[in-house]
Amino acid sequence: GHYISVDTSYEGEKAVLSSPDLYSEEWSCVRLIYQIATTSDTSPDPARLNLYLRQEGESFDRLLWSAKEPSDSWLIASLDLMNSTKKYKLVLEGEMGQDKSTSIAVFEIKITSGYCIECDFEENHLCGYVNRWNPNVNWFVGGGNIQNSQSILPKDHTLNSALGHYMYVDSVYVKHFQEVAQLVSPKTMAPISGCLSFYYQLKQESSIVFTVYLRDMSGLYEEIWKTDSALNTDWALAEVDFNAPYPMEVIFEVAFNSAKGGYVALDDISFSPVYCSNQTGTPFNPANAGCNFEEDLCNFYQDHKDGPGWNRVKVKRNVYRAGDHTTGFGYYLLANTKFTSQPGYIGRLYGPTLPGNLQFCLRFYYALYGFFKMTGTLAVYIFEENHVVQEKIWSVLDSPKGVWTQAEISFKKPMPCKV
């Protein structure tokens, strides 16, 4: 194949390559396959490859992307271009710097409609998705009817045939407990928010954890989705809301516990700027998740195997006791009275199921009486039913006795949970 490279005979000059006039009324993705190669280890003034956007009617070029890291192989850069009503040009600029041994080459530049994080894995550059290499478990391309190609499934999702491609990770080479394979998307280079959807298949003999994270440029991970079902031997659709106001990568991570774990396959990652929750029927009404306990327990309940924990009571206000918080004359819940407080006593109150992927603010009022040591007497846990995982998100430290005190906690979980 052919590629273009910068002529190095002009020292200190810049090589500029300009595109024809382009229009993109829809969101589009520019992919650049390039290489910066050098034989020297360090250079005070390294070579650089820049990509600019030159909009019609503007007197300056906007830098979209820049690279100076040398590499032994071709690299791929993916850049989101927001929709625009104006004509524009893309301008590639090669700066040679002082290093005589460097070369800059571009193998392909391609503009497609859609978002850079979308991929059907039918092209050999895999849309800029990369496997983070692990000695034992990795994501591979599956499918295609080449005789020696790896394949664990009869058909992909895109073409629904043996010719189509998908990504998969298999546990057959797992050596250690909790081996992890990561497939990393290209960075989002423009702010986007909406619904990420993908198709997956999961076959497990022993437990597999398939998780999707967002990772920002400082390396912080945020979990946005996790499988809840044990078996999907057909392609299942997953939809998850996410928000990337600054550059982020989407990471598809599979963790295995044994070599007989099974496999996970992934195909047809797509993105819509409309949140998933808007696309599927009934929205969640947070009013149904709260309660003032005036009539009953609303959607809260107790597990009777925990014993009698909380009682709905009404107390006349007097010098020693405040009334309830709502009106002063109404009902509230009372736990750990002298009738129930045997050693090791715990009263648990469960809230209704809350949908995943929403940011919640939990606000409540509490009053404590007569504890010698207050710390930890009242605590709030998040309970994920599918994984039977409890996570403490709040507990009382010290607060004035006998007065209503407000607590506020915000939380967000990728899967449905209860307070």
Disulfide bonds with the S-S distance in Angstrom:
Cys29-Cys116 2.07
Cys119-Cys127 2.00
Cys195-Cys276 2.09
Cys291-Cys298 1.99
